[in-house]
Amino acid sequence: MASQFKQDLKKIKHSGRYKIDDLLAVVESLASDKPLADKHRVHDLTGNWQTHKECHIKPDWLLIYQLPDDKLILVRTGSHSELF
């Protein structure tokens, strides 16, 4: 878990905008190598983020992560405007 992800998570918890359980469900699926539903719109990122993947927890709540050597690394989470 990246330090920036920890800061993002803290911000989300304090904002009350999202349910952390939604994030946990996605993370558990990714960690156990289960495919996510199409609604999560999993895709590879490009440019400076080309080694990362992104999925939608909710329509405007994103999770950026990496899967090097089958290890899940949580990099960032937040809205489109917060992350990009």
Phi and psi restraints in degrees (value plus and minus 20) as a CYANA .aco file:
   2 ALA   PHI     -93.3   -53.3
   2 ALA   PSI     130.6   170.6
   3 SER   PHI     -82.0   -42.0
   3 SER   PSI     -54.8   -14.8
   4 GLN   PHI     -85.4   -45.4
   4 GLN   PSI     -55.9   -15.9
   5 PHE   PHI     -82.0   -42.0
   5 PHE   PSI     -61.6   -21.6
   6 LYS   PHI     -80.5   -40.5
   6 LYS   PSI     -61.3   -21.3
   7 GLN   PHI     -86.2   -46.2
   7 GLN   PSI     -62.6   -22.6
   8 ASP   PHI     -80.5   -40.5
   8 ASP   PSI     -64.0   -24.0
   9 LEU   PHI     -84.0   -44.0
   9 LEU   PSI     -61.5   -21.5
  10 LYS   PHI     -81.1   -41.1
  10 LYS   PSI     -62.7   -22.7
  11 LYS   PHI     -82.9   -42.9
  11 LYS   PSI     -61.9   -21.9
  12 ILE   PHI     -86.1   -46.1
  12 ILE   PSI     -62.6   -22.6
  13 LYS   PHI     -79.9   -39.9
  13 LYS   PSI     -62.6   -22.6
  14 HIS   PHI     -94.1   -54.1
  14 HIS   PSI     -46.8    -6.8
  15 SER   PHI     -94.1   -54.1
  15 SER   PSI     -51.3   -11.3
  16 GLY   PHI      53.2    93.2
  16 GLY   PSI     -11.4    28.6
  17 ARG   PHI     -91.4   -51.4
  17 ARG   PSI     -53.5   -13.5
  18 TYR   PHI    -147.9  -107.9
  18 TYR   PSI     139.5   179.5
  19 LYS   PHI    -112.9   -72.9
  19 LYS   PSI     101.4   141.4
  20 ILE   PHI     -80.9   -40.9
  20 ILE   PSI     -49.6    -9.6
  21 ASP   PHI     -79.0   -39.0
  21 ASP   PSI     -52.6   -12.6
  22 ASP   PHI     -84.6   -44.6
  22 ASP   PSI     -61.9   -21.9
  23 LEU   PHI     -84.9   -44.9
  23 LEU   PSI     -65.3   -25.3
  24 LEU   PHI     -80.1   -40.1
  24 LEU   PSI     -59.3   -19.3
  25 ALA   PHI     -82.3   -42.3
  25 ALA   PSI     -62.6   -22.6
  26 VAL   PHI     -86.7   -46.7
  26 VAL   PSI     -65.2   -25.2
  27 VAL   PHI     -82.8   -42.8
  27 VAL   PSI     -61.3   -21.3
  28 GLU   PHI     -82.1   -42.1
  28 GLU   PSI     -61.3   -21.3
  29 SER   PHI     -83.7   -43.7
  29 SER   PSI     -65.6   -25.6
  30 LEU   PHI     -83.2   -43.2
  30 LEU   PSI     -62.4   -22.4
  31 ALA   PHI     -86.0   -46.0
  31 ALA   PSI     -51.3   -11.3
  32 SER   PHI    -117.2   -77.2
  32 SER   PSI      -7.4    32.6
  33 ASP   PHI      41.8    81.8
  33 ASP   PSI      11.0    51.0
  34 LYS   PHI    -110.5   -70.5
  34 LYS   PSI     120.0   160.0
  35 PRO   PHI     -88.5   -48.5
  35 PRO   PSI     124.0   164.0
  36 LEU   PHI    -106.9   -66.9
  36 LEU   PSI     133.1   173.1
  37 ALA   PHI     -82.7   -42.7
  37 ALA   PSI     134.6   174.6
  38 ASP   PHI     -75.6   -35.6
  38 ASP   PSI     -50.0   -10.0
  39 LYS   PHI     -81.6   -41.6
  39 LYS   PSI     -39.7     0.3
  40 HIS   PHI    -102.4   -62.4
  40 HIS   PSI     -31.2     8.8
  41 ARG   PHI      28.5    68.5
  41 ARG   PSI      34.4    74.4
  42 VAL   PHI     -86.1   -46.1
  42 VAL   PSI     112.6   152.6
  43 HIS   PHI    -176.8  -136.8
  43 HIS   PSI     138.1   178.1
  44 ASP   PHI     -97.5   -57.5
  44 ASP   PSI     126.0   166.0
  45 LEU   PHI    -113.9   -73.9
  45 LEU   PSI     147.3   187.3
  46 THR   PHI    -145.4  -105.4
  46 THR   PSI     158.3   198.3
  47 GLY   PHI      46.2    86.2
  47 GLY   PSI    -154.0  -114.0
  48 ASN   PHI     -83.4   -43.4
  48 ASN   PSI     -37.3     2.7
  49 TRP   PHI    -123.3   -83.3
  49 TRP   PSI      -3.2    36.8
  50 GLN   PHI     -82.6   -42.6
  50 GLN   PSI     -37.0     3.0
  51 THR   PHI    -114.2   -74.2
  51 THR   PSI     -11.2    28.8
  52 HIS   PHI    -135.4   -95.4
  52 HIS   PSI     139.6   179.6
  53 LYS   PHI    -137.3   -97.3
  53 LYS   PSI     140.0   180.0
  54 GLU   PHI    -155.9  -115.9
  54 GLU   PSI     124.4   164.4
  55 CYS   PHI    -159.3  -119.3
  55 CYS   PSI     138.9   178.9
  56 HIS   PHI    -118.2   -78.2
  56 HIS   PSI      99.6   139.6
  57 ILE   PHI     -97.5   -57.5
  57 ILE   PSI     -64.8   -24.8
  58 LYS   PHI    -153.6  -113.6
  58 LYS   PSI     150.2   190.2
  59 PRO   PHI     -70.9   -30.9
  59 PRO   PSI     -59.4   -19.4
  60 ASP   PHI    -141.0  -101.0
  60 ASP   PSI      18.3    58.3
  61 TRP   PHI    -153.4  -113.4
  61 TRP   PSI      93.5   133.5
  62 LEU   PHI    -129.4   -89.4
  62 LEU   PSI     135.6   175.6
  63 LEU   PHI    -147.2  -107.2
  63 LEU   PSI     103.8   143.8
  64 ILE   PHI    -125.8   -85.8
  64 ILE   PSI     111.0   151.0
  65 TYR   PHI    -168.3  -128.3
  65 TYR   PSI     149.6   189.6
  66 GLN   PHI    -148.7  -108.7
  66 GLN   PSI     134.4   174.4
  67 LEU   PHI    -150.6  -110.6
  67 LEU   PSI      37.7    77.7
  68 PRO   PHI     -94.4   -54.4
  68 PRO   PSI     112.6   152.6
  69 ASP   PHI      30.9    70.9
  69 ASP   PSI      20.6    60.6
  70 ASP   PHI      39.8    79.8
  70 ASP   PSI       8.2    48.2
  71 LYS   PHI    -133.3   -93.3
  71 LYS   PSI     107.2   147.2
  72 LEU   PHI    -104.1   -64.1
  72 LEU   PSI     102.1   142.1
  73 ILE   PHI    -138.9   -98.9
  73 ILE   PSI      97.0   137.0
  74 LEU   PHI    -104.7   -64.7
  74 LEU   PSI     101.3   141.3
  75 VAL   PHI    -124.1   -84.1
  75 VAL   PSI     -72.3   -32.3
  76 ARG   PHI    -168.3  -128.3
  76 ARG   PSI     136.8   176.8
  77 THR   PHI    -169.9  -129.9
  77 THR   PSI     126.1   166.1
  78 GLY   PHI     135.1   175.1
  78 GLY   PSI    -190.3  -150.3
  79 SER   PHI     -99.9   -59.9
  79 SER   PSI     148.4   188.4
  80 HIS   PHI     -74.9   -34.9
  80 HIS   PSI     -66.7   -26.7
  81 SER   PHI     -87.8   -47.8
  81 SER   PSI     -49.3    -9.3
  82 GLU   PHI     -94.9   -54.9
  82 GLU   PSI     -52.1   -12.1
  83 LEU   PHI    -115.5   -75.5
  83 LEU   PSI     -50.6   -10.6
